[in-house]
Amino acid sequence: MQRLVFVPRSELFSVQRVERGDMEVGRLRIFLSGTLLGRILRHKIFSGTNWSVRTLLTWLVLACLLPGVVGAGILFLYEYRAERAQRERDLLRTARALTQAVDSHLLQAQTAGQVLATSRSIAEHDFAGFHARAREFVALSALGVNVVLRDAGGRLVLNTAVPYGTPLPREPVRENIDQVLATGVPAISDIFTGGVLKRPIMSVDVPVEINGKIAYVLGIGILTDHFNALLQSQDMPPDWVVAVINSAGTIVGRSHAADQFVGKKTVPALRQALTATSQGTLEALTQEGTPVITFYSRSSVTNWGVAIGIPRESIMGPLWRTLLLLAIGVAALFGIGLVWARFVGRRIAYSFEVLSEPAAALGEGRSMPVPPVHVKEACDVADAIGRAGSLLQERAAIIRAKETELAEAHRLARFGTWHLDLRTGTIQVSDTLREIYGCEVPPMPEMRGTLLPEASWQRLNTALQDTIRTGEEHDLEEQAYHAGGSMLWLNFKCQAVRGDGGEVIAVRGTVLDVTKRKQAEERLRTSEEQMRDAALHDALTGLPNRALVFEYGGHVLAASRRNHSRGALLFIDLDRFKPINDLYGHETGDRVLQAVAGRLLECTRDEDLVGRLGGDEFVIILPHLGEGLHRADAVARHVIESISRPFRIEALELSLSPSIGISCFPDHAVDMNALIHTADLAMYQAKHTGRAGYQYYRAELDRRAEQALLVEQRLKKALKQHALRLHYQPVIDIRSNRLVGAEALLRLDDDGEAIGPDRFIPVAEAAGLIGPLGEWVAIEACRQHKAWLDQGLNTTIAINVSPLQFRQQKFADRLSRILADTGMDPASLEIEVTESAIMENIDEAVRILNRIKALGVKVALDDFGTGYSSLSSLSALPLDKLKVDQSFVRRIERDQASRAVTDAIITLGRNLQLEVHGEGIESETALRYLQEHGCHQAQGYWFSRPLPAAEFAQWCREHWGRSELNTAGPAVAGR
């Protein structure tokens, strides 16, 4: 049987202290105390009656006790109400819990009946089988005592309370049976006496549908004893009366005298309350006639309810007992307080009464002995009377000393005073005021133009006349002259002095020298302006910094929108500045940036703004372009011409060039962020098209930037998912016509769309992915070489190293680790470094190349002839091979200049004892030319396109060991 949890009876009577109640009681005590004391004081002061100390002390004790007593009473009543309200909530919660328990049992019985109603045995008329299963269900579920099945006519078919086949008595058809047959909705019956069990019982009836029609009504019988047992199991206080009431107002279960009252209607007041509301409280009589406070709750599902009746004495008794104790305590408190007040009052009164004569004598200038007293405060008064005479003399001396100190303080603070008597016309001034001016202070009219400038005199005279006329005070800070000729700043204050009739009879005032403060304020203002200037200007070049560029640009863009005018922003990035900074140091780099700033200023007008965003990035804002873009073109060309001239820094002659991106407003952007962004895109386009030039922003650049972002995302995804691939292009020794190696070429075709290295390598460098990308290539190439070696294929593999990767710290260390991890022979690996990567910093490049060579790895100089290297620098490099760039090889047949460059590279390599490698061979003519002029190695589509690893191995098996090349065109892969 379900057991509910009740709040303990002791907790139901606990006092709940509420913060808000404490605050209200505190306010009430303050109000009562203030009211009582106010009445006493008003009576004392305004009635003219002199009260004794004893009387006042008695009233004071009463005034102190009364608010506490009243407050305690109010607090008790408040707490009683709060306690009773809490108890009502707890009892209502208990009633709801009991209601839910009753509901739960009824609904479980209904659900069980609906499950039994779906039994196939009923549909097949196997009533004996259904009787057995239903009887077993009743025994196991404890939801009822029997299962009854009636046909559509209301006749009993079976009753599990007796064996199947036992003749069943005729019973009248109850109203709820007709309701179930008519509506098909389950129903709960009122209490009735079962024809078989002969005991008070109620039934939960559900319809049994067969082929969509109600053929039977199945009922689960529940004895009223079940609800009596439920209530008696809850361990409630013995004086509580709890009843379960069905929807008809009939008592179904009762905690007391169940045999006497179960089956009877509850009292009318409770029936009406249950009908009207789902829960509540009312005062009523029990069936036994006991006055109780009833707490009830009704279920909205079954309309059954539970009522809890508690005798009034259980609630009111503790209150009256507490009130009685409170009254006794209050009376005792009042009695003790009055007796104590009278006793203390007599002692205090005596102590002060004996001091009256010595005090009067002191007032007359006499002294007399002070008798002993017993109150500390009276002792203090006696001591004070004794010291009063001497203290008066000491105070007078102190006052004189303070007056002297005040005068000195006025002098040090340069604080002067003056007093103008309007009746006599005389003016008195302090010595400090004379010291401020450095002379005798003349009357106000004579100060005009001598001690006061004209404007200051006018304002001060106006203020003085206004004070005389209206009595209003004035406070001004004005300039004045010292007698020695220096300028002063003085604070003037004037105030009216009124006579007995309220008229202004004099004016007095102060003059404070604030010259030093004004000077400090001026210095502070200058310092703030300097700080603001520093915050908005680049410390190195003195040009406007990013903050000022954006501030000024915002104003220019706003003016452009208002005036419908056009302007442009030039984004300037210095080419080849980083090598200068790295090679010659930051001090030289800073001086170059300063020189660049000076040249940019020479290229612009006063109305233009030249600013530095940071690093080697500058901007020029041209606010007025007119209809065309001619001036933007002219300024860009002027900047290129100016910056491209050599810079002389001490003994150095340094060369730079600018790449310029131009964005026009409002055509390309209407805010500074967008304007900078579009100009930046145009600048990168200028760099890609050869540097030392300028480009205008085009919408296509956004698309390119978006494509670059997509490529970057694909690279990141490919790196993460290992979707990159290496293809290998054969390298042929054209002297022996044999395969001597392969160049590993990275391919990105992760989603079926191949992207060439010329597109994704720059993106990888810009996105900082070149390090992971290059490391992956090295690891994969070494791993593949090991795999080929296991298959019997031994060849050299060349991998390309980008300039950024080559310049990364510890590049050689990472390469050494990769060789060790993969077990590759260093002699079988060749590193290809571009000419531009080496020439940016020769000394650093030589150091890195020597470390690579020390590992046993070969080094080839790629794209030779396309950069700006010198022969002296080249001879110092630890190289193994020169590669003739494919741009020369492809034009050998038709371009004399390409042939001349190729011949020179081959000759140079031979003289430096380096192997010479020609790439990009696509014709027999190019191959023969390289053979005839002494080139050692070659690669290109004439032999084979770059192949995946498996296809490259197959190609080697087909072509390896051929004695000579088929110069008529080999049957190579991919031609």
Backbone hydrogen bonds, N-H to C=O, Kabsch-Sander energy under -0.5 kcal/mol:
donor,donor_aa,acceptor,acceptor_aa,energy
6,F,4,L,-0.6
12,L,8,P,-1.5
13,F,9,R,-0.9
13,F,10,S,-0.5
14,S,11,E,-1.1
17,R,15,V,-0.8
18,V,16,Q,-0.5
22,D,18,V,-2.1
23,M,19,E,-2.1
24,E,20,R,-2.3
25,V,21,G,-2.5
26,G,22,D,-2.4
27,R,23,M,-2.3
28,L,24,E,-2.2
29,R,25,V,-2.5
30,I,26,G,-2.2
31,F,27,R,-2.5
32,L,28,L,-2.7
33,S,29,R,-2.8
34,G,30,I,-2.7
35,T,31,F,-2.5
36,L,32,L,-2.7
37,L,33,S,-2.7
38,G,34,G,-2.4
39,R,35,T,-2.2
40,I,36,L,-2.2
41,L,37,L,-2.8
42,R,38,G,-2.6
43,H,39,R,-2.3
44,K,40,I,-2.6
45,I,41,L,-3.3
46,F,42,R,-2.4
47,S,42,R,-0.6
47,S,43,H,-1.0
49,T,43,H,-0.6
51,W,49,T,-0.7
56,L,52,S,-2.5
57,L,53,V,-2.8
58,T,54,R,-2.3
59,W,55,T,-2.6
60,L,56,L,-2.4
61,V,57,L,-2.6
62,L,58,T,-2.4
63,A,59,W,-3.0
64,C,60,L,-2.2
65,L,61,V,-2.7
66,L,62,L,-3.0
68,G,64,C,-0.8
69,V,65,L,-2.6
70,V,66,L,-3.1
71,G,67,P,-3.1
72,A,68,G,-2.6
73,G,69,V,-2.5
74,I,70,V,-2.8
75,L,71,G,-3.0
76,F,72,A,-2.6
77,L,73,G,-2.6
78,Y,74,I,-2.9
79,E,75,L,-3.0
80,Y,76,F,-2.9
81,R,77,L,-2.6
82,A,78,Y,-2.8
83,E,79,E,-3.0
84,R,80,Y,-3.1
85,A,81,R,-2.9
86,Q,82,A,-2.6
87,R,83,E,-2.6
88,E,84,R,-2.7
89,R,85,A,-2.4
90,D,86,Q,-2.6
91,L,87,R,-3.0
92,L,88,E,-2.8
93,R,89,R,-2.4
94,T,90,D,-2.3
95,A,91,L,-2.9
96,R,92,L,-2.7
97,A,93,R,-2.3
98,L,94,T,-2.5
99,T,95,A,-2.6
100,Q,96,R,-2.8
101,A,97,A,-2.0
102,V,98,L,-2.6
103,D,99,T,-3.2
104,S,100,Q,-3.0
105,H,101,A,-2.1
106,L,102,V,-2.6
107,L,103,D,-3.2
108,Q,104,S,-2.3
109,A,105,H,-2.4
110,Q,106,L,-2.5
111,T,107,L,-2.9
112,A,108,Q,-2.8
113,G,109,A,-2.5
114,Q,110,Q,-2.4
115,V,111,T,-2.2
116,L,112,A,-2.7
117,A,113,G,-2.2
118,T,114,Q,-0.6
118,T,115,V,-1.1
119,S,116,L,-1.9
122,I,119,S,-0.7
123,A,119,S,-1.2
124,E,120,R,-2.3
125,H,122,I,-1.5
126,D,121,S,-3.3
127,F,125,H,-1.6
130,F,126,D,-2.3
131,H,127,F,-2.6
132,A,128,A,-2.0
133,R,129,G,-2.3
134,A,130,F,-3.1
135,R,131,H,-2.2
136,E,132,A,-2.2
137,F,133,R,-2.4
138,V,134,A,-2.4
139,A,135,R,-1.9
140,L,136,E,-1.9
141,S,137,F,-3.0
142,A,138,V,-1.4
145,V,221,G,-2.9
146,N,221,G,-0.8
148,V,219,G,-3.1
149,L,158,L,-2.3
150,R,217,V,-2.6
151,D,155,R,-2.3
152,A,215,A,-1.0
154,G,151,D,-2.4
157,V,149,L,-3.8
158,L,149,L,-1.4
160,T,147,V,-2.3
162,V,159,N,-1.8
166,T,163,P,-1.9
174,R,172,P,-0.6
177,I,174,R,-0.7
178,D,174,R,-1.6
179,Q,175,E,-1.9
180,V,176,N,-2.2
181,L,177,I,-2.4
182,A,178,D,-2.2
183,T,179,Q,-2.7
184,G,180,V,-2.4
187,A,205,D,-2.4
189,S,203,S,-3.0
192,F,201,I,-3.1
194,G,192,F,-0.6
194,G,199,R,-1.9
198,K,194,G,-1.8
201,I,192,F,-3.0
202,M,222,I,-2.1
204,V,220,I,-2.1
205,D,187,A,-2.9
205,D,203,S,-0.7
206,V,218,L,-2.9
208,V,216,Y,-2.7
209,E,207,P,-0.6
210,I,213,K,-3.1
213,K,210,I,-1.3
215,A,208,V,-2.7
215,A,213,K,-0.8
216,Y,208,V,-1.6
217,V,150,R,-2.5
218,L,206,V,-2.7
219,G,148,V,-3.3
220,I,204,V,-2.1
221,G,146,N,-2.2
221,G,219,G,-0.6
222,I,202,M,-3.4
224,T,200,P,-1.3
226,H,223,L,-1.5
227,F,223,L,-0.6
227,F,224,T,-0.5
228,N,224,T,-1.9
229,A,225,D,-2.7
230,L,226,H,-1.9
231,L,227,F,-2.1
232,Q,228,N,-2.5
233,S,229,A,-1.3
234,Q,231,L,-1.4
235,D,232,Q,-0.6
240,W,237,P,-1.6
241,V,309,G,-2.6
242,V,240,W,-0.5
243,A,307,A,-2.5
244,V,253,G,-2.9
245,I,243,A,-0.5
245,I,305,G,-3.0
246,N,250,T,-2.6
249,G,246,N,-2.0
251,I,264,K,-3.2
252,V,244,V,-3.6
252,V,250,T,-0.5
253,G,244,V,-1.4
255,S,242,V,-2.7
261,F,257,A,-1.8
262,V,258,A,-2.6
263,G,251,I,-3.1
264,K,261,F,-2.1
266,T,249,G,-2.5
271,R,267,V,-2.0
272,Q,268,P,-2.8
273,A,269,A,-2.1
274,L,270,L,-2.7
275,T,271,R,-1.9
276,A,272,Q,-2.2
277,T,273,A,-2.6
280,G,296,Y,-1.9
282,L,294,T,-2.1
284,A,282,L,-0.5
284,A,292,V,-2.4
286,T,290,T,-2.2
289,G,286,T,-1.9
292,V,284,A,-3.0
293,I,310,I,-2.9
294,T,282,L,-3.6
294,T,292,V,-0.6
295,F,308,I,-2.7
296,Y,280,G,-2.3
297,S,306,V,-2.0
298,R,278,S,-4.0
299,S,304,W,-3.4
303,N,299,S,-1.1
305,G,245,I,-3.3
306,V,297,S,-2.4
307,A,243,A,-2.4
308,I,295,F,-3.0
309,G,241,V,-3.7
309,G,307,A,-0.5
310,I,293,I,-2.1
312,R,291,P,-1.1
314,S,311,P,-1.0
315,I,311,P,-0.6
315,I,312,R,-1.0
316,M,312,R,-3.2
317,G,313,E,-2.0
319,L,315,I,-0.5
320,W,316,M,-1.9
321,R,317,G,-1.9
322,T,318,P,-2.1
323,L,319,L,-2.6
324,L,320,W,-2.1
325,L,321,R,-2.0
326,L,322,T,-2.3
327,A,323,L,-2.4
328,I,324,L,-2.2
329,G,325,L,-2.3
330,V,326,L,-2.5
331,A,327,A,-2.4
332,A,328,I,-2.3
333,L,329,G,-2.4
334,F,330,V,-2.7
335,G,331,A,-2.3
336,I,332,A,-2.5
337,G,333,L,-2.4
338,L,334,F,-2.4
339,V,335,G,-2.1
340,W,336,I,-2.4
341,A,337,G,-2.3
342,R,338,L,-2.2
343,F,339,V,-1.9
344,V,340,W,-2.6
345,G,341,A,-2.5
346,R,342,R,-1.7
347,R,343,F,-1.4
348,I,344,V,-2.4
349,A,345,G,-2.8
350,Y,346,R,-2.1
351,S,347,R,-1.8
352,F,348,I,-1.8
353,E,349,A,-2.5
354,V,350,Y,-1.9
355,L,352,F,-0.8
356,S,353,E,-1.1
359,A,355,L,-1.9
360,A,356,S,-2.2
361,A,357,E,-2.3
362,L,358,P,-2.1
363,G,359,A,-1.8
364,E,360,A,-1.3
365,G,362,L,-1.2
366,R,361,A,-3.3
379,C,375,V,-2.4
380,D,376,K,-2.3
381,V,377,E,-2.2
382,A,378,A,-2.5
383,D,379,C,-2.5
384,A,380,D,-2.5
385,I,381,V,-2.6
386,G,382,A,-2.0
387,R,383,D,-1.9
388,A,384,A,-1.1
389,G,385,I,-0.5
391,L,387,R,-2.5
392,L,388,A,-2.3
393,Q,389,G,-1.5
394,E,390,S,-2.3
395,R,391,L,-3.1
396,A,392,L,-2.0
397,A,393,Q,-1.9
398,I,394,E,-2.4
399,I,395,R,-2.7
400,R,396,A,-2.0
401,A,397,A,-2.2
402,K,398,I,-2.8
403,E,399,I,-2.3
404,T,400,R,-1.8
405,E,401,A,-2.5
406,L,402,K,-3.0
407,A,403,E,-2.1
408,E,404,T,-2.1
409,A,405,E,-2.8
410,H,406,L,-2.6
411,R,407,A,-1.9
412,L,408,E,-2.8
413,A,409,A,-3.0
414,R,410,H,-0.5
414,R,411,R,-0.7
415,F,410,H,-3.2
416,G,414,R,-0.6
416,G,511,V,-3.3
418,W,509,G,-2.2
419,H,428,Q,-2.3
420,L,507,V,-3.5
421,D,419,H,-0.6
421,D,426,T,-2.8
422,L,420,L,-0.7
422,L,505,I,-1.7
423,R,505,I,-0.8
425,G,421,D,-2.5
428,Q,419,H,-2.8
430,S,417,T,-2.3
434,R,430,S,-1.5
435,E,431,D,-2.2
436,I,432,T,-2.2
437,Y,433,L,-2.0
438,G,434,R,-1.9
439,C,434,R,-1.2
446,E,443,P,-0.7
447,M,443,P,-0.7
447,M,444,M,-1.2
448,R,445,P,-1.0
449,G,452,L,-2.3
450,T,447,M,-1.1
451,L,447,M,-1.0
452,L,447,M,-2.1
457,W,453,P,-2.9
458,Q,454,E,-2.4
459,R,455,A,-1.9
460,L,456,S,-2.5
461,N,457,W,-2.8
462,T,458,Q,-2.2
463,A,459,R,-2.1
464,L,460,L,-2.4
465,Q,461,N,-2.5
466,D,462,T,-2.1
467,T,463,A,-2.1
468,I,464,L,-2.2
469,R,465,Q,-2.1
470,T,466,D,-3.1
471,G,466,D,-0.6
471,G,467,T,-1.7
472,E,466,D,-0.6
474,H,494,C,-1.6
476,L,492,F,-2.8
478,E,490,L,-2.5
480,A,488,L,-2.2
481,Y,451,L,-2.8
482,H,486,S,-2.9
483,A,437,Y,-2.5
485,G,482,H,-2.4
488,L,480,A,-3.4
490,L,478,E,-3.0
491,N,512,L,-3.0
492,F,476,L,-3.2
492,F,490,L,-0.6
493,K,510,T,-2.2
494,C,474,H,-1.8
495,Q,508,R,-3.0
497,V,506,A,-3.1
499,G,503,E,-2.9
502,G,499,G,-1.6
505,I,497,V,-3.1
505,I,503,E,-0.6
506,A,497,V,-1.6
507,V,420,L,-2.4
508,R,495,Q,-2.6
509,G,418,W,-2.3
510,T,493,K,-1.7
511,V,416,G,-2.8
512,L,491,N,-2.3
513,D,414,R,-2.4
514,V,489,W,-2.2
514,V,512,L,-0.8
518,K,514,V,-2.5
519,Q,515,T,-2.5
520,A,516,K,-2.5
521,E,517,R,-2.7
522,E,518,K,-2.4
523,R,519,Q,-2.4
524,L,520,A,-2.7
525,R,521,E,-2.8
526,T,522,E,-2.6
527,S,523,R,-2.7
528,E,524,L,-2.8
529,E,525,R,-2.4
530,Q,526,T,-2.4
531,M,527,S,-2.8
532,R,528,E,-2.9
533,D,529,E,-2.5
534,A,530,Q,-2.6
535,A,531,M,-2.4
536,L,532,R,-1.3
537,H,533,D,-0.5
537,H,534,A,-0.6
538,D,543,L,-4.0
542,G,538,D,-2.1
545,N,536,L,-2.1
549,V,545,N,-2.9
550,F,546,R,-2.6
551,E,547,A,-2.3
552,Y,548,L,-3.3
553,G,549,V,-2.8
554,G,550,F,-2.3
555,H,551,E,-1.7
556,V,552,Y,-2.6
557,L,553,G,-2.8
558,A,554,G,-2.2
559,A,555,H,-2.6
560,S,556,V,-2.4
561,R,557,L,-2.1
562,R,558,A,-2.1
563,N,559,A,-2.9
564,H,560,S,-1.1
565,S,560,S,-1.2
567,G,665,F,-2.5
568,A,622,L,-2.1
569,L,663,S,-2.6
570,L,620,I,-2.9
571,F,569,L,-0.6
571,F,661,G,-3.5
572,I,570,L,-0.6
572,I,618,F,-3.3
573,D,659,S,-2.4
574,L,616,D,-1.4
575,D,657,S,-3.8
577,F,574,L,-0.7
580,I,576,R,-0.8
581,N,577,F,-2.3
582,D,578,K,-2.9
583,L,579,P,-2.8
584,Y,580,I,-2.7
585,G,581,N,-1.1
589,G,585,G,-2.0
590,D,586,H,-3.0
591,R,587,E,-1.9
592,V,588,T,-2.1
593,L,589,G,-2.2
594,Q,590,D,-2.2
595,A,591,R,-2.2
596,V,592,V,-2.6
597,A,593,L,-2.3
598,G,594,Q,-2.0
599,R,595,A,-2.1
600,L,596,V,-2.5
601,L,597,A,-2.0
602,E,598,G,-1.5
603,C,599,R,-1.0
603,C,600,L,-0.7
604,T,601,L,-1.2
608,D,605,R,-0.8
609,L,621,I,-1.9
611,G,609,L,-0.5
611,G,619,V,-2.7
612,R,544,P,-2.4
613,L,611,G,-0.5
613,L,617,E,-1.7
614,G,617,E,-1.3
617,E,614,G,-2.2
618,F,572,I,-2.7
619,V,611,G,-2.7
620,I,570,L,-1.9
621,I,609,L,-2.8
622,L,568,A,-3.2
622,L,620,I,-0.6
625,L,566,R,-2.0
626,G,566,R,-0.5
633,D,629,L,-2.2
634,A,630,H,-2.7
635,V,631,R,-3.0
636,A,632,A,-2.4
637,R,633,D,-2.7
638,H,634,A,-2.6
639,V,635,V,-2.7
640,I,636,A,-2.5
641,E,637,R,-2.8
642,S,638,H,-2.5
643,I,639,V,-3.1
644,S,640,I,-1.9
645,R,641,E,-0.5
645,R,642,S,-0.9
647,F,654,L,-3.5
649,I,647,F,-0.8
649,I,652,L,-1.7
650,E,648,R,-0.6
652,L,649,I,-2.5
654,L,647,F,-3.2
654,L,652,L,-0.5
656,L,643,I,-0.5
657,S,575,D,-0.9
659,S,573,D,-2.8
660,I,693,G,-2.5
661,G,571,F,-2.6
662,I,695,Q,-2.6
663,S,569,L,-2.3
665,F,567,G,-2.5
668,H,664,C,-3.0
669,A,664,C,-0.7
675,L,671,D,-2.4
676,I,672,M,-2.9
677,H,673,N,-2.3
678,T,674,A,-2.8
679,A,675,L,-2.2
680,D,676,I,-2.4
681,L,677,H,-2.2
682,A,678,T,-2.1
683,M,679,A,-2.2
684,Y,680,D,-2.2
685,Q,681,L,-1.8
686,A,682,A,-2.0
687,K,683,M,-2.1
688,H,684,Y,-2.3
689,T,685,Q,-1.4
690,G,687,K,-1.4
691,R,686,A,-1.9
695,Q,660,I,-2.1
697,Y,662,I,-2.6
701,L,698,R,-1.9
702,D,698,R,-0.7
702,D,699,A,-0.7
703,R,699,A,-1.4
704,R,700,E,-2.4
705,A,701,L,-2.8
706,E,702,D,-2.7
707,Q,703,R,-2.8
708,A,704,R,-3.0
709,L,705,A,-2.2
710,L,706,E,-2.4
711,V,707,Q,-2.8
712,E,708,A,-2.5
713,Q,709,L,-2.5
714,R,710,L,-2.6
715,L,711,V,-2.7
716,K,712,E,-2.6
717,K,713,Q,-2.6
718,A,714,R,-3.0
719,L,715,L,-2.9
720,K,716,K,-2.3
721,Q,717,K,-2.7
722,H,718,A,-0.7
723,A,718,A,-2.6
724,L,718,A,-0.6
725,R,747,R,-2.0
727,H,745,L,-3.0
728,Y,947,L,-3.6
729,Q,743,E,-1.9
731,V,741,G,-2.9
732,I,938,A,-3.0
733,D,738,R,-3.3
734,I,732,I,-0.9
734,I,936,H,-1.4
735,R,936,H,-0.6
737,N,733,D,-1.9
738,R,733,D,-1.1
740,V,731,V,-2.7
741,G,731,V,-1.3
742,A,796,T,-2.2
743,E,729,Q,-2.3
744,A,742,A,-0.6
744,A,798,A,-3.3
745,L,727,H,-3.4
745,L,743,E,-0.5
747,R,725,R,-3.0
748,L,755,I,-1.0
749,D,747,R,-0.6
752,G,749,D,-1.1
754,A,752,G,-0.7
755,I,748,L,-2.1
759,R,756,G,-1.7
760,F,756,G,-1.9
761,I,757,P,-2.4
763,V,759,R,-0.9
764,A,760,F,-2.4
765,E,761,I,-2.4
766,A,762,P,-2.4
767,A,763,V,-2.3
768,G,764,A,-0.5
768,G,765,E,-0.8
769,L,764,A,-2.7
770,I,764,A,-1.2
773,L,769,L,-2.6
774,G,770,I,-3.0
775,E,771,G,-2.5
776,W,772,P,-2.1
777,V,773,L,-2.2
778,A,774,G,-2.4
779,I,775,E,-2.5
780,E,776,W,-2.9
781,A,777,V,-2.8
782,C,778,A,-2.3
783,R,779,I,-2.6
784,Q,780,E,-2.6
785,H,781,A,-2.3
786,K,782,C,-2.1
787,A,783,R,-2.0
788,W,784,Q,-2.8
789,L,785,H,-2.5
790,D,786,K,-1.8
791,Q,787,A,-1.0
792,G,789,L,-1.3
793,L,788,W,-3.0
794,N,792,G,-0.7
795,T,793,L,-0.6
796,T,740,V,-1.0
797,I,828,S,-2.7
798,A,742,A,-2.8
799,I,830,E,-2.7
800,N,744,A,-0.5
801,V,832,E,-2.5
806,F,802,S,-2.8
807,R,803,P,-2.0
808,Q,804,L,-0.6
808,Q,805,Q,-0.9
811,F,808,Q,-1.2
814,R,810,K,-2.2
815,L,811,F,-2.2
816,S,812,A,-2.3
817,R,813,D,-2.1
818,I,814,R,-2.3
819,L,815,L,-2.2
820,A,816,S,-2.1
821,D,817,R,-2.8
822,T,818,I,-2.4
823,G,819,L,-1.5
824,M,819,L,-0.9
828,S,825,D,-2.1
829,L,826,P,-1.7
830,E,797,I,-2.4
831,I,858,K,-3.0
832,E,799,I,-2.8
832,E,830,E,-0.5
833,V,831,I,-0.6
833,V,860,A,-2.6
834,T,801,V,-0.7
835,E,862,D,-1.2
838,I,834,T,-1.3
839,M,835,E,-2.3
840,E,836,S,-1.0
841,N,838,I,-1.0
845,A,841,N,-2.6
846,V,842,I,-2.8
847,R,843,D,-1.9
848,I,844,E,-2.2
849,L,845,A,-2.9
850,N,846,V,-2.4
851,R,847,R,-1.5
852,I,848,I,-2.1
853,K,849,L,-2.9
854,A,850,N,-2.0
855,L,851,R,-0.8
855,L,852,I,-0.9
856,G,853,K,-1.7
857,V,852,I,-1.4
858,K,829,L,-2.2
860,A,831,I,-3.0
861,L,881,K,-2.5
862,D,833,V,-2.7
862,D,860,A,-0.8
864,F,861,L,-0.5
864,F,883,K,-1.7
866,T,863,D,-1.6
874,L,870,S,-2.3
875,S,871,L,-2.3
876,A,872,S,-0.6
876,A,873,S,-0.8
877,L,874,L,-1.4
879,L,877,L,-1.8
880,D,859,V,-2.9
881,K,859,V,-1.3
882,L,915,E,-2.9
883,K,861,L,-2.4
884,V,882,L,-0.6
884,V,917,H,-3.1
885,D,864,F,-1.2
888,F,885,D,-1.5
889,V,885,D,-1.5
890,R,886,Q,-2.5
891,R,888,F,-0.7
892,I,889,V,-1.4
895,D,891,R,-2.0
896,Q,894,R,-0.5
899,R,895,D,-1.8
900,A,896,Q,-2.4
901,V,897,A,-2.5
902,T,898,S,-2.4
903,D,899,R,-2.8
904,A,900,A,-2.2
905,I,901,V,-2.4
906,I,902,T,-2.5
907,T,903,D,-2.6
908,L,904,A,-2.7
909,G,905,I,-2.7
910,R,906,I,-2.3
911,N,907,T,-2.5
912,L,908,L,-2.2
913,Q,910,R,-1.1
914,L,909,G,-3.6
915,E,880,D,-2.1
917,H,882,L,-3.1
918,G,937,Q,-2.8
919,E,884,V,-1.4
920,G,939,Q,-0.6
921,I,939,Q,-2.1
922,E,920,G,-0.6
927,L,923,S,-1.8
928,R,924,E,-2.9
929,Y,925,T,-2.3
930,L,926,A,-2.2
931,Q,927,L,-2.3
932,E,928,R,-2.8
933,H,929,Y,-1.6
934,G,931,Q,-1.3
935,C,930,L,-2.7
936,H,916,V,-1.3
937,Q,916,V,-2.2
938,A,732,I,-2.2
939,Q,918,G,-1.7
942,W,921,I,-2.6
943,F,940,G,-1.6
944,S,940,G,-2.2
945,R,973,A,-1.5
947,L,728,Y,-2.5
949,A,726,L,-0.5
952,F,948,P,-2.8
953,A,949,A,-2.2
954,Q,950,A,-1.9
955,W,951,E,-2.6
956,C,952,F,-2.3
957,R,953,A,-2.0
958,E,954,Q,-1.8
959,H,955,W,-2.1
960,W,956,C,-2.9
962,R,959,H,-1.6
967,T,965,L,-1.4
969,G,966,N,-2.3
972,V,970,P,-2.3
975,R,972,V,-1.1
